[in-house]
Amino acid sequence: MTYVEFLTNVSPNLSLFGGKGSNLINLIKLGINVPLGFIVNTLAFKRFLENSPVKEEIFNRFSLDYQPKDVLNISKEIKNLFLKSQIPPEVIKEIKKAFDITCKNVGKKVSFSVRSSANIEDSIKFSFAGQAESYLNIITFDEILESVKNCWISLFTPNALLYLLQIRKSNTQILLKDLEMAVIIQKMVNSQVSGVLFTANIINNSKNEMLVNSTWGLGETITSNLIIPDLLIISKNKFSIIKKVIGEKEKMSIPNPSESSTTLIATKKNLQKVCSLDDSQLFRLYKLGLKLEKSFNYPQDIEWAIENDILYILQSRPITTLRERKTDRI
């Protein structure tokens, strides 16, 4: 049984690699520039549960139904049960092998991003985005193992459990025992500029426009709503900037120089007053957005990062909040 695969060597599989992982694999097959990395599949998650000394307690907890008032206790119980359990040696061995190969290919001074990929996320119907955890600028192998386990645990945070109840309201019956998590481990992109591209305007629901949020440094300041980013609206039919609003971008996230984490610093005053994207970079994003929307046949929510003027795509998923407008013509 294989627990770890390189992203370049596999085909999309929601049950094995989760939504985010499968979407990344699709991007690679399209020739999109995605950071080098590997994925710990859901079989490793299952093996972890089976190998646990408290597996009966875990599975008993999974088999019980719950209500909103129960989520804090359930989340705490599952976290404690997971913390009592160790990642199986055979899984650690495969992660170590992939880690060593990646370090050999990109250099020993590399750091990693470790991101969750749940089996119910990033579809057109549901987006699990923001429910599970990501860990950035992870340096040592032991810290990667810790981050993998924390990603598994984050599948059962109070927010994630509440989201599961929300999904059930749409008559989709997903139980705790149905939840599984893959974990994506990639070379960290130490971006000078990063952000999110929506290939439809999520403000007015126009499919004839794209919307870009961008900022200096790492994109977690945008995804975590820590700053007011730059806002650019682009005409989709022919590249032109319809609107540009310079955000305050008062803080920026950078890799912590002394440990495995990121840190927030004040953005220099001169950088706060100018757009973080130049027109050339914006045009590249526009062209990429057109390609991905056409390839996936649906408007996309795309996370991107630029390091040394090289554009990387960190993920692409359907925009789940888009409403149809009768006036739209594509």
C-alpha positions as CSV (number, residue, x, y, z in Angstrom):
1,M,0.0,0.0,0.0
2,T,1.3,3.5,-0.9
3,Y,0.7,6.4,1.4
4,V,2.7,9.2,-0.2
5,E,2.7,10.2,-3.9
6,F,4.5,13.0,-5.8
7,L,1.9,15.4,-7.3
8,T,3.4,15.0,-10.8
9,N,3.0,11.2,-10.8
10,V,-0.7,10.7,-10.1
11,S,-4.2,11.4,-11.4
12,P,-6.9,13.4,-9.6
13,N,-8.8,11.3,-7.1
14,L,-11.1,13.0,-4.6
15,S,-11.2,10.0,-2.2
16,L,-7.4,9.6,-2.2
17,F,-6.1,13.2,-2.5
18,G,-9.0,15.3,-1.4
19,G,-10.4,18.3,-3.3
20,K,-7.4,20.7,-3.0
21,G,-4.9,17.9,-3.9
22,S,-7.0,16.7,-6.9
23,N,-7.3,20.3,-8.1
24,L,-3.5,20.8,-7.9
25,I,-2.9,17.6,-9.8
26,N,-5.3,18.9,-12.5
27,L,-3.3,22.2,-12.7
28,I,0.0,20.3,-13.2
29,K,-1.5,18.2,-16.0
30,L,-2.5,21.5,-17.7
31,G,1.1,22.7,-17.5
32,I,0.5,25.3,-14.8
33,N,3.4,26.3,-12.7
34,V,2.7,24.7,-9.3
35,P,5.3,24.5,-6.5
36,L,7.1,21.1,-6.4
37,G,5.8,18.7,-3.8
38,F,4.1,15.5,-2.7
39,I,0.9,14.4,-1.0
40,V,0.1,12.2,2.0
41,N,-3.0,10.5,0.8
42,T,-6.2,9.5,2.8
43,L,-4.9,5.9,3.2
44,A,-2.3,7.3,5.6
45,F,-5.1,9.0,7.5
46,K,-7.0,5.7,7.7
47,R,-3.9,3.8,8.7
48,F,-3.3,6.4,11.5
49,L,-6.7,5.7,12.8
50,E,-6.4,1.9,12.6
51,N,-3.0,2.0,14.3
52,S,-4.2,4.2,17.2
53,P,-4.3,2.7,20.7
54,V,-7.6,4.5,21.2
55,K,-9.1,3.6,17.8
56,E,-12.3,2.2,19.4
57,E,-12.9,5.4,21.2
58,I,-12.3,7.4,18.0
59,F,-14.6,5.3,15.9
60,N,-17.3,5.3,18.7
61,R,-17.1,9.1,18.6
62,F,-17.4,9.1,14.8
63,S,-20.5,7.0,14.9
64,L,-22.5,9.3,17.1
65,D,-24.6,12.1,15.7
66,Y,-24.2,15.7,17.1
67,Q,-25.9,19.1,17.3
68,P,-24.4,22.6,17.2
69,K,-24.2,22.7,21.0
70,D,-22.0,19.6,20.9
71,V,-19.2,20.8,18.6
72,L,-16.8,22.2,21.2
73,N,-16.8,19.0,23.3
74,I,-16.6,16.7,20.2
75,S,-13.7,18.7,18.7
76,K,-11.8,18.7,22.0
77,E,-12.4,14.9,22.5
78,I,-11.2,14.0,19.0
79,K,-8.1,16.3,19.3
80,N,-7.1,14.6,22.6
81,L,-7.6,11.1,21.0
82,F,-5.5,12.1,18.0
83,L,-2.7,13.5,20.2
84,K,-2.5,10.2,22.0
85,S,-1.8,8.4,18.7
86,Q,1.4,8.3,16.7
87,I,1.8,8.3,12.9
88,P,2.6,4.7,11.9
89,P,6.3,4.0,11.1
90,E,5.5,2.9,7.5
91,V,3.8,6.2,6.8
92,I,6.7,8.2,8.4
93,K,9.1,6.2,6.2
94,E,7.3,7.2,3.0
95,I,7.1,10.9,4.0
96,K,10.8,10.9,4.8
97,K,11.7,9.4,1.5
98,A,9.6,12.0,-0.4
99,F,11.0,14.8,1.8
100,D,14.6,13.8,1.1
101,I,14.0,13.6,-2.7
102,T,12.4,17.0,-2.7
103,C,15.2,18.6,-0.6
104,K,17.7,17.0,-3.1
105,N,15.9,18.6,-6.0
106,V,15.4,22.1,-4.6
107,G,18.2,22.5,-2.1
108,K,18.6,21.9,1.7
109,K,17.7,25.4,2.7
110,V,14.2,25.0,1.4
111,S,11.1,25.4,3.6
112,F,7.7,23.8,3.1
113,S,4.0,24.6,3.1
114,V,1.8,21.9,4.7
115,R,-1.8,22.1,3.7
116,S,-5.0,20.2,4.4
117,S,-7.0,18.6,1.6
118,A,-10.3,17.2,2.8
119,N,-12.3,14.7,0.7
120,I,-15.4,17.0,0.8
121,E,-13.7,20.3,-0.2
122,D,-13.4,22.5,-3.3
123,S,-16.3,21.2,-5.4
124,I,-18.8,23.4,-7.2
125,K,-21.4,22.6,-4.6
126,F,-19.2,22.9,-1.4
127,S,-16.1,24.7,-0.4
128,F,-14.3,23.5,2.7
129,A,-11.8,26.4,2.3
130,G,-10.9,28.1,5.5
131,Q,-12.2,25.2,7.7
132,A,-9.0,23.1,7.9
133,E,-5.5,24.3,8.6
134,S,-2.4,25.2,6.6
135,Y,1.1,25.6,8.0
136,L,3.7,27.8,6.2
137,N,7.5,28.0,6.3
138,I,8.0,24.6,7.9
139,I,11.7,23.7,8.0
140,T,12.5,20.5,9.7
141,F,11.2,16.9,9.0
142,D,9.9,16.5,12.6
143,E,7.9,19.7,12.2
144,I,6.5,18.4,9.0
145,L,5.2,15.3,10.8
146,E,3.7,17.5,13.5
147,S,2.0,19.6,10.9
148,V,0.6,16.5,9.1
149,K,-1.0,15.4,12.3
150,N,-2.3,18.9,13.0
151,C,-3.9,18.9,9.5
152,W,-5.7,15.7,10.3
153,I,-6.9,17.1,13.6
154,S,-8.1,20.3,11.9
155,L,-10.7,18.2,10.0
156,F,-12.6,18.2,13.3
157,T,-12.3,21.8,14.5
158,P,-15.5,23.4,15.8
159,N,-15.8,25.5,12.6
160,A,-15.4,22.4,10.4
161,L,-18.0,20.5,12.4
162,L,-20.4,23.4,12.1
163,Y,-19.8,23.5,8.4
164,L,-20.6,19.9,8.2
165,L,-24.0,20.5,9.8
166,Q,-24.5,23.4,7.3
167,I,-23.9,20.9,4.4
168,R,-26.5,18.6,5.9
169,K,-29.2,21.3,5.5
170,S,-28.8,20.8,1.7
171,N,-29.9,17.2,2.3
172,T,-26.4,15.9,1.7
173,Q,-25.8,13.4,4.5
174,I,-22.1,13.5,5.5
175,L,-21.2,11.9,8.8
176,L,-18.0,12.2,10.9
177,K,-17.0,8.7,9.7
178,D,-17.1,10.0,6.1
179,L,-14.5,12.7,6.7
180,E,-11.0,11.9,5.5
181,M,-7.9,14.1,5.0
182,A,-5.0,14.1,2.7
183,V,-2.1,16.5,3.3
184,I,-0.2,18.4,0.6
185,I,3.5,19.2,1.3
186,Q,5.1,21.6,-1.2
187,K,8.2,23.8,-1.6
188,M,7.3,27.1,0.1
189,V,7.0,30.0,-2.3
190,N,8.6,33.0,-0.6
191,S,6.5,35.5,-2.5
192,Q,7.1,39.2,-2.9
193,V,3.5,39.6,-4.1
194,S,0.5,37.3,-3.7
195,G,-3.2,37.2,-3.7
196,V,-6.4,35.8,-5.1
197,L,-7.9,36.0,-8.6
198,F,-11.6,35.4,-9.2
199,T,-12.4,34.8,-12.8
200,A,-15.9,36.4,-12.2
201,N,-16.6,39.5,-10.3
202,I,-17.9,38.3,-6.9
203,I,-19.0,41.8,-5.9
204,N,-21.6,42.2,-8.7
205,N,-21.7,38.5,-9.9
206,S,-20.6,39.6,-13.4
207,K,-19.1,36.8,-15.4
208,N,-17.8,39.4,-17.9
209,E,-15.3,40.7,-15.3
210,M,-12.4,39.4,-13.2
211,L,-11.6,40.5,-9.7
212,V,-8.1,40.5,-8.2
213,N,-7.0,41.1,-4.6
214,S,-3.2,41.4,-4.1
215,T,-0.7,42.4,-1.5
216,W,3.0,42.4,-0.6
217,G,4.5,39.3,0.9
218,L,2.6,36.0,1.6
219,G,-1.1,35.7,0.8
220,E,-2.2,34.6,4.3
221,T,-2.9,38.3,5.2
222,I,-5.7,38.2,2.5
223,T,-7.1,34.8,3.2
224,S,-7.2,35.5,6.9
225,N,-8.7,39.0,6.4
226,L,-5.8,40.7,8.2
227,I,-5.4,43.6,5.8
228,I,-7.2,45.7,3.2
229,P,-5.5,44.5,-0.1
230,D,-5.4,46.1,-3.5
231,L,-8.5,45.6,-5.5
232,L,-8.4,45.4,-9.3
233,I,-11.4,44.7,-11.6
234,I,-10.6,43.6,-15.2
235,S,-12.7,43.4,-18.3
236,K,-12.8,39.7,-19.3
237,N,-13.6,40.1,-23.0
238,K,-10.6,42.3,-23.7
239,F,-7.9,43.0,-21.1
240,S,-8.4,46.4,-19.5
241,I,-8.5,47.7,-16.0
242,I,-12.1,48.8,-15.1
243,K,-11.3,49.8,-11.5
244,K,-8.2,50.0,-9.3
245,V,-8.4,50.7,-5.6
246,I,-5.1,50.8,-3.6
247,G,-5.6,49.0,-0.3
248,E,-3.9,50.1,2.9
249,K,-1.8,46.8,3.0
250,E,-0.7,48.0,6.5
251,K,0.9,44.7,7.4
252,M,2.7,42.0,5.4
253,S,3.4,38.3,6.2
254,I,6.9,37.0,5.7
255,P,8.7,33.8,6.5
256,N,10.0,33.9,10.1
257,P,13.8,34.1,9.8
258,S,14.4,32.2,13.0
259,E,11.9,29.4,13.2
260,S,9.2,27.4,11.3
261,S,6.4,29.9,11.1
262,T,5.5,33.2,9.5
263,T,5.5,36.7,11.0
264,L,3.7,39.9,10.5
265,I,5.7,43.1,9.9
266,A,4.6,46.7,9.1
267,T,4.5,47.4,5.4
268,K,6.8,50.2,4.4
269,K,4.9,53.5,3.9
270,N,6.0,53.8,0.2
271,L,4.7,50.3,-0.5
272,Q,1.3,51.0,1.1
273,K,0.7,53.8,-1.3
274,V,1.3,51.9,-4.6
275,C,-0.3,48.9,-6.2
276,S,1.4,45.6,-5.4
277,L,0.9,44.3,-9.0
278,D,2.3,45.9,-12.1
279,D,0.4,45.7,-15.4
280,S,2.6,43.0,-16.8
281,Q,1.9,40.7,-13.8
282,L,-1.8,41.5,-13.9
283,F,-1.9,40.6,-17.6
284,R,-0.3,37.3,-16.9
285,L,-2.9,36.6,-14.2
286,Y,-5.7,37.6,-16.6
287,K,-4.4,35.1,-19.3
288,L,-4.1,32.4,-16.7
289,G,-7.6,33.1,-15.4
290,L,-9.0,32.7,-18.9
291,K,-7.2,29.4,-19.4
292,L,-8.3,27.9,-16.1
293,E,-11.9,29.0,-16.4
294,K,-12.0,27.4,-19.9
295,S,-10.2,24.2,-18.7
296,F,-12.5,23.7,-15.7
297,N,-15.6,25.1,-17.5
298,Y,-16.6,27.1,-14.4
299,P,-15.5,30.4,-12.8
300,Q,-12.5,29.9,-10.6
301,D,-11.2,31.2,-7.3
302,I,-7.4,31.1,-7.7
303,E,-4.7,31.6,-5.1
304,W,-1.4,32.8,-6.6
305,A,2.1,33.9,-5.6
306,I,4.9,35.7,-7.4
307,E,8.5,35.0,-6.3
308,N,11.3,36.7,-8.3
309,D,8.7,37.6,-11.0
310,I,7.8,33.9,-11.4
311,L,4.1,33.2,-11.1
312,Y,3.0,30.2,-9.1
313,I,-0.5,28.9,-8.7
314,L,-1.2,27.6,-5.2
315,Q,-4.7,26.3,-5.8
316,S,-7.8,26.8,-8.0
317,R,-11.3,25.9,-7.1
318,P,-14.8,26.7,-8.2
319,I,-16.4,29.9,-7.0
320,T,-19.2,28.5,-4.8
321,T,-20.8,31.9,-4.0
322,L,-21.6,33.0,-7.6
323,R,-25.2,33.7,-8.4
324,E,-26.5,33.7,-12.0
325,R,-27.3,37.1,-13.7
326,K,-29.6,37.2,-16.6
327,T,-27.5,40.0,-18.2
328,D,-24.3,37.9,-18.3
329,R,-23.2,36.7,-21.7
330,I,-20.0,34.7,-21.9
